[in-house]
Amino acid sequence: MDISTDLVGNVLIARIRGELDISTVPLFKKRIVSKTEDGNVKNLVLNLKGVTFIDSSGLGAILGRYRSLQKKDGRVLLVGLVPQVKKILTMAGVLTVMNEYKSEESALRDIHEGRIA
């Protein structure tokens, strides 16, 4: 798995490629949790366009960031879901609490215009 990140104001953008599973969640936590626990980060945009597989550990890691940021009145927004990952997220009910976007730009626009619930 490969993770790259950018900080845009109080939004952390994380681009993930590869599998998000029990063997890669520790890297996800190391790279993402430390940055979202920073008091300056309120929202997380997860670009999952390059994610080929996600298991329950990966779901748990994403939901953990959701709960943590929700306490700061922040959100997790999902970008670029490939069909197999979207199916898993839908079955797990994740898409009922997180918004899905086609692009990072549209997610950032909704954040800056206050259109995320």
C-alpha positions as CSV (number, residue, x, y, z in Angstrom):
1,M,0.0,0.0,0.0
2,D,1.1,3.5,-0.8
3,I,-0.2,6.7,0.9
4,S,0.4,10.3,-0.1
5,T,-1.0,13.2,1.8
6,D,-1.5,16.9,1.3
7,L,-2.8,19.5,3.8
8,V,-5.2,22.1,2.4
9,G,-6.2,24.5,5.2
10,N,-7.8,22.3,7.8
11,V,-8.4,19.4,5.4
12,L,-6.1,16.4,5.1
13,I,-6.2,14.8,1.6
14,A,-5.0,11.2,1.7
15,R,-4.5,9.3,-1.6
16,I,-4.3,5.5,-1.0
17,R,-3.2,2.9,-3.5
18,G,-3.2,-0.9,-3.0
19,E,-5.0,-3.0,-0.4
20,L,-6.4,-1.6,2.8
21,D,-6.5,-4.7,5.0
22,I,-5.2,-6.2,8.2
23,S,-1.6,-6.2,7.0
24,T,-1.7,-2.5,5.8
25,V,-3.9,-0.9,8.5
26,P,-0.9,-0.2,10.7
27,L,0.6,2.0,8.0
28,F,-2.7,3.7,7.4
29,K,-2.9,4.5,11.1
30,K,0.7,5.7,11.3
31,R,0.3,8.0,8.3
32,I,-3.3,9.2,8.8
33,V,-4.1,9.0,12.5
34,S,-1.1,11.0,13.5
35,K,-2.0,13.8,11.1
36,T,-5.8,13.9,11.9
37,E,-5.1,14.0,15.6
38,D,-3.3,17.3,15.0
39,G,-5.7,20.0,16.3
40,N,-5.5,21.8,12.9
41,V,-7.1,19.0,10.9
42,K,-10.9,19.0,10.9
43,N,-11.8,17.1,7.8
44,L,-10.3,14.1,5.9
45,V,-10.7,13.5,2.2
46,L,-9.8,9.9,1.5
47,N,-9.1,9.3,-2.2
48,L,-9.6,5.5,-2.6
49,K,-9.4,5.5,-6.4
50,G,-6.3,3.2,-6.2
51,V,-7.6,0.9,-3.5
52,T,-8.1,-2.6,-4.9
53,F,-9.4,-4.4,-1.8
54,I,-10.7,-3.5,1.7
55,D,-11.5,-5.8,4.6
56,S,-13.1,-5.3,8.0
57,S,-9.8,-4.0,9.4
58,G,-9.7,-1.3,6.7
59,L,-13.4,-0.5,7.4
60,G,-12.6,-0.2,11.1
61,A,-9.7,2.2,10.4
62,I,-11.8,4.5,8.2
63,L,-14.7,4.4,10.8
64,G,-12.2,5.2,13.5
65,R,-11.2,8.4,11.7
66,Y,-14.9,9.2,11.2
67,R,-15.6,8.9,14.9
68,S,-12.5,10.9,15.9
69,L,-13.2,13.8,13.4
70,Q,-16.9,13.8,14.2
71,K,-15.9,14.8,17.8
72,K,-14.3,17.9,16.3
73,D,-17.4,18.6,14.2
74,G,-15.4,17.3,11.2
75,R,-16.0,14.8,8.5
76,V,-14.5,12.0,6.4
77,L,-15.3,12.4,2.6
78,L,-14.7,9.5,0.2
79,V,-13.4,10.0,-3.3
80,G,-13.0,7.7,-6.3
81,L,-14.6,4.5,-5.1
82,V,-14.0,1.6,-7.5
83,P,-17.0,-0.8,-7.8
84,Q,-15.7,-3.6,-5.6
85,V,-14.7,-1.2,-2.8
86,K,-18.0,0.7,-3.1
87,K,-19.9,-2.5,-2.8
88,I,-18.2,-3.4,0.4
89,L,-18.6,0.1,1.9
90,T,-22.3,0.0,0.9
91,M,-22.9,-3.4,2.4
92,A,-21.2,-2.2,5.7
93,G,-23.4,0.9,5.8
94,V,-20.4,3.3,5.5
95,L,-22.0,5.3,2.7
96,T,-24.9,6.2,5.0
97,V,-22.6,8.2,7.2
98,M,-19.9,9.4,4.8
99,N,-20.4,11.3,1.5
100,E,-19.0,10.0,-1.7
101,Y,-17.5,12.3,-4.4
102,K,-16.2,11.8,-7.9
103,S,-13.2,14.2,-7.4
104,E,-11.1,15.7,-4.6
105,E,-12.1,19.1,-6.0
106,S,-15.8,18.5,-5.5
107,A,-15.2,17.3,-2.0
108,L,-13.1,20.3,-1.1
109,R,-15.7,22.6,-2.6
110,D,-18.5,21.1,-0.4
111,I,-16.3,21.5,2.6
112,H,-15.5,25.1,1.9
113,E,-19.1,25.9,1.0
114,G,-20.4,24.2,4.2
115,R,-22.4,21.6,2.3
116,I,-21.3,18.6,4.2
117,A,-23.7,17.2,6.8
